[in-house]
Amino acid sequence: MSRWIGVLVLVALGCVACGGEMPQSPSAPGAAGASGGSAASQGATIMGNVTAGAPLAAMSAQVVGTSVSSSVGAGGDFSLTGVPEGGVQLRFVGSGVDASVALSPVKSGDAVSLLVGISGATAVIESESRNAGGQVELEGRIESLPPTQPANTLVVAGRTVTAGPQTLIRDGSLTKAFTDLAIGQRVHVKGALVVDKIAADLITIQNTDTSIPVNVNGIVENLATDATGFSFLIGSQRIRGDATTAFYGDNDVPLTLSALTNGARVEVKGLQRDAFVFAERIHINGATTTPQPPQDDSASVEGRLNALTGTAPALTLTIGTTTVTTTGATEVRRRGDVQTFAALAIGQTVHAVGTRMSDSSIVARMLQIKDDATDGAFVIEGSMGGVKGTCPTLSFGVNGYSIFTTIDTTFGPGTGVCAALKSGTKVEVEGARQADGSVKAAKVTRK
């Protein structure tokens, strides 16, 4: 399972005179570890916090191509001051992580706030805000709307945004109303900081797909359960779930709600709801509880997928020498993420769990793709992260896989799809696994 690392750059979006929003703690370890500038006035400022399922003290944050860097303290704090004007590439190194992410150009005096997700060598900008020249810009998901919020008020990436008669709301070339905004949409906000809120002049809808999964990583606090389900906090983010939420430990060991405790470090994958994230899957780091023994009529097999026939959902697979059949109830997973039957391909290493039949075949309840054959067909669906390059040659990550496109890659549906792709866009990628583990994309379809 991918280990998601949330990198939260908590920057004061206004000057002290503007309200002193989110001031840096004098004890922040990143402040002492920063180099490359003695004052924010000599460049841009990036301050933040890292949360990860790895030792933080061995990690550093760097501005590539400069001497600006900061060690990450045990509490996750770091500080980057004196960041030179121009394009910025941040690199996070240590504790098994080496990932970079590019930012749009900064100017001296800018204060930038980011939320970055990191999986191995892939970094994704989940949200961004900055205070530049007296104007505040914010990019991220809509997390809450009326009636949970006051009229004409929304929460974007944890920040409160107000819309007035002067606020223009756009979706491409179309003018929209406040009622067209929806929980889970990705938007870009421009406006002015008024005390602790952003008074929006412009709200641009960037992605209307409200079903893009949300990833939250951190420590469980204020855990509560009742007859309807459970809830807890990760920082200020409220997480809720119910009987449909799946729990897993290390190595995808199935767990139950009883394994969730205050103080546990978890990785949550879910969907954005009004002022909370509904958890579809929770991975509890370090949990290795042995699963309950299977029923007598259950069986499993793992091996090379040697044959694949039939039409989904009624497929017949040969895994090693064992015949495995599927039904509409069969779930296909890759690194813990649910996929379609199209993700199955000859040459993959597949783990099947299901019911043993009298002829020794297995009717699968779950198929887990463990690995892919070099040059073998590869299909995956998920949200793009760390998009780099110029069309048609791009590189990006999906669910921890490094993917690249070439002049032979087909983009669809419609025209102009390649140029519109960005971090957060949900896509289906068809291609071939390379010897180095990356994926050469033959087709990228926007979902």
Secondary structure as GFF3:
##gff-version 3
##sequence-region A 1 447
A	DSSP	beta_strand	5	9	.	.	.	ID=ss1
A	DSSP	three_ten_helix	16	18	.	.	.	ID=ss2
A	DSSP	alpha_helix	29	33	.	.	.	ID=ss3
A	DSSP	three_ten_helix	40	42	.	.	.	ID=ss4
A	DSSP	beta_strand	44	51	.	.	.	ID=ss5
A	DSSP	three_ten_helix	56	58	.	.	.	ID=ss6
A	DSSP	beta_strand	60	63	.	.	.	ID=ss7
A	DSSP	beta_strand	69	71	.	.	.	ID=ss8
A	DSSP	beta_strand	77	83	.	.	.	ID=ss9
A	DSSP	beta_strand	86	94	.	.	.	ID=ss10
A	DSSP	beta_strand	97	106	.	.	.	ID=ss11
A	DSSP	beta_strand	111	119	.	.	.	ID=ss12
A	DSSP	beta_strand	122	132	.	.	.	ID=ss13
A	DSSP	beta_strand	135	144	.	.	.	ID=ss14
A	DSSP	beta_strand	153	156	.	.	.	ID=ss15
A	DSSP	beta_strand	159	171	.	.	.	ID=ss16
A	DSSP	beta_strand	174	176	.	.	.	ID=ss17
A	DSSP	three_ten_helix	178	180	.	.	.	ID=ss18
A	DSSP	beta_strand	186	194	.	.	.	ID=ss19
A	DSSP	beta_strand	197	207	.	.	.	ID=ss20
A	DSSP	beta_strand	214	219	.	.	.	ID=ss21
A	DSSP	beta_strand	221	226	.	.	.	ID=ss22
A	DSSP	beta_strand	229	234	.	.	.	ID=ss23
A	DSSP	beta_strand	237	241	.	.	.	ID=ss24
A	DSSP	beta_strand	246	248	.	.	.	ID=ss25
A	DSSP	three_ten_helix	250	252	.	.	.	ID=ss26
A	DSSP	beta_strand	254	255	.	.	.	ID=ss27
A	DSSP	three_ten_helix	257	259	.	.	.	ID=ss28
A	DSSP	beta_strand	265	273	.	.	.	ID=ss29
A	DSSP	beta_strand	276	284	.	.	.	ID=ss30
A	DSSP	beta_strand	298	311	.	.	.	ID=ss31
A	DSSP	beta_strand	314	319	.	.	.	ID=ss32
A	DSSP	beta_strand	322	325	.	.	.	ID=ss33
A	DSSP	beta_strand	331	334	.	.	.	ID=ss34
A	DSSP	beta_strand	337	339	.	.	.	ID=ss35
A	DSSP	three_ten_helix	341	343	.	.	.	ID=ss36
A	DSSP	beta_strand	349	356	.	.	.	ID=ss37
A	DSSP	beta_strand	362	371	.	.	.	ID=ss38
A	DSSP	beta_strand	377	390	.	.	.	ID=ss39
A	DSSP	beta_strand	393	398	.	.	.	ID=ss40
A	DSSP	beta_strand	401	404	.	.	.	ID=ss41
A	DSSP	beta_strand	410	412	.	.	.	ID=ss42
A	DSSP	alpha_helix	417	420	.	.	.	ID=ss43
A	DSSP	beta_strand	426	433	.	.	.	ID=ss44
A	DSSP	beta_strand	439	446	.	.	.	ID=ss45
###
